[in-house]
């Protein structure tokens, strides 16, 4: 996975770094999606991973779609059905994969997150931004629509009115405005972004793997399920949790006033 995505693991934390800074880390027109899918599958199967940090090299987080690839799609040789299949078999697999990944993901937004780049950040569970970051749901400026799940993701994060403003105007907002709109959880000085993401990852990975994974699964399912359905699911997840060694260790550690030692 060396063409676009750098995969690094330190302890329980995997850092995924987009690494085409000269092209502003586009998500289309290259191997980005396939590399993401391979990395997500690897993470999902590794019980030692309890948190992921997603960031990028260069001045941009991701420019989203490759404009040159859009030019190709507009040519007479490419049919409407060709484009539909490209989306379904390409970038649309990415929000589904990240949605179903049970490991928490932190987006460390180091620079511009534009179009699909912003939507990629929205696919993550938590977003931290550099004070140099700028974001835009800019599809309308190119006469297209959010084809990668942004119309579903963005309103659930900032509300329908703010999401509509971003999508209808295509305006770019800075990190502080993104913070005020709850699009990001925190804004930190640019040089401290990765350290801040790692500190948050450390707070997350202090907890047992099964509890983190089941909690994320429950929160994801709650986005589109009825309350009674979520409560029933919670009862099952909780019953499973009560019978794990990690739960027993957490209770013992609390009563004995010591740090828990969870299975790795």
N, C-alpha and C positions, 0 to 999 in steps of 0.2 A: 504493500500500500504506500509506495514511496512517491508516486507521481503527483498526488494531490494532498493526501492526508498522512500526517505523522502520528503514529500510535506509540504512546509512552506510558508505562505503568510504574508507579512508585507506591509501594504498599497496596492499600485498598483503593487507590485513586488512579484512574486512567485519564490522561490528557490527550485529546484529539486536537491537532493543530492543522488548520487549512494552510497549504504551503504553495500557493501560486501568487505571491504578492505582486508580481509584475503585471498580472491580469486582474488583480483585485479579487482573487479567489471566487471566480464564477462557479455556479452550481450546475450549469448546463454547458453543452458543447465540449465536455471533457469526461474524465473518469470519476468525477466527484461522487455521483450518486452510488455507483457500484462500490466504490471504496467505503463510503459511509455504511452501506448495507452490510458489507463484510465485517467492518469494525463493530457494528451493533450486534451482529450475530456472535462474534467472538466474545464480546462483553457479556451478552445474555447467558452464554454457556459457562462463564467463569465465576464461580461462587465467591472467589476472593475479591472481586470488584464490588465496591459498595457506593462508589460515586464516580461520575464522569465530569470533566471540565472540557468544554468545547470553546476553542479560541482560534486565532489566525495570526499568521505572520504578515508584516507589512502595515500599511496605514489603513487598510480596509478590513473589516470583518468578512463581509462578502458583498459583492456587487450584484448578486442575484443571477438573473439570466444573462447569457452571453448575447450581445446585440448582433454579432455576426451570425450566430445560430438562428436568431429570429429572422434575419435576412434570408437565410436558406429556406426556412419554413414558409416564407411568403412567396417563394418561387413557384411557377406553374407546375413544376415536376413533382412537388410535394402536395398530396391531396389532403382534404379535411380529415379523412379517416386515418391517414398516416400520422397526422399531428395528434389526433385523439389517442392513438395507440402509443405514441411517443410519451405523452404525458402519463398515461395509465401505467406503462411499463417502466417509466423513468422516474421523474422527480416526485410523482405522487406516491411512490412506494416509501419515500423518506419520512413524511409525517406519520404514516401508519407504523413504520418500524420504530420511530422514536416514541410514539404514543404507547406502543405495546412493550417497549423496553421497561422492565421493572426497576432498573437501577436509576436513582436520581441523577439528573443532568443539569449542570450549571453552564449557562452561556456567559463567557467572559468577552463582552463586546468591546473590542479594542479600537474600532474605528467605524467607518461608514458601514451600515447594514441597510441595504437598499433592495426594495422589492422582495424577491425570494430570499434575500439575505436577512431581511427583517423577519420574514416568516420562519426561516430556520431558527432564529433566536426564540421566536414564539413557540416553536416545537419543544423547546427545553422547559424544564420545570421552574428554573430560577434564572433571572437575568441580572448580571452585574455589568455596569458600563464604565468605561474610561471617561474622564471628563472631556476627552477629544471625540467621543463617539457622536455620530449623527445617524438618524434612522428615517426611513421613508417607505410608505406603502405606495410605491410610485408607478404601479402598472398602468394607471389611467394616462400617464404622460406618454406612454407608447401605444395607446389605443387598444390595450388588452386588459385582462382581468386577472385577479389573483388565482392562478391555476394550480397552486400547490397546497391549498388548505388555509390560506390566510383569511378567507372570508368566514371560516369556522373558528379559527384560533383567536384572531385579534379581538372580536367583540367579547369573547369570554375573558379576556385579560383586562381590557380598558373600558368595556361597556360599548353598547351599540352606537351611541352618539359620537364618542371620540373615535371609534373605529371607522365610522362613516366619514367623519371629517378627514381622517388620514387617507382613506381610500378614494374619496371623491375629489379631493384637491391634489393628492400626490405630494403634498408639502413635506419638506424635510424639517425635522425638529431636532434640537440638540439634546444632550444627555440630561440636562436639568429639567427640561420640559417633559422628557420621557419619564423622569422620576416623579414629577408632579402628577402625571397621568397614570401612575402605577404600571407603566410599561416595563420599567426596570425596578429592582429592589433597592439598589444602591448605586451611587456614582462615586468613584474614587479617582485620585490622581493617576494619570496614565501609567506612570512607572510602577505604581503599586497594584495594578489590576490583577495580575496573576497571583501575587501574594494574598490579596484579599479573597480571590476565588479559592485558593488553597486553604486559607483559614476557614472559610465556610465549609469546604469539603471535609476538613478535619472535624468540625462540629458534627457533620452528618455521619462520617465513618466511625465515630465513637460508639455508634449503636449497632445492634446485631443485624446481619444481612437479611434474615428472613423478615424481620419487622419492617425494615426499610422497603423491601420489595412488595410486601403485602400492603403496606400503607400507600405506596404509589399506585398500585393496582386499584385499590379501593377508591382513591381520589379520582383517578382517571375514569373509572366506571360511573362514579357519581355525577360526572359532567352530563351524562345523557340517560340516566336511569331515574326511576321514581324512588321516593324516600323509602317505601316499604321494601323495594327490591334491594336497595343499598343496605338497609338494616339487616335483611336476611343474609346478604353476602358478608356483612361485618360479623354476624354471629358465627358463621362458618370459619372465617379467617381467624377470629378470636379464639375459637375452640382449638384450631390448629396451633395457634401461638402458645396457648397455655400448656401444651404438651411438649414444647421444645426445650432442649437443654439450655438454650440461650435465655429463655424466660426464667427458668429455675435459677440460673446463675445471676441474672439481674436482680431477682428478689433476694437471694442470699447476700449479694454484694451490698444491696441497700440496707439490709438488716445488720450486716456486719460493718457498715460504714467504710467500705473500700471500693476501689474501682473494679468494675466487672471485667472478666477475662472471657471474651466470647470465642466460639469456634471460628476458625478462619476458613 
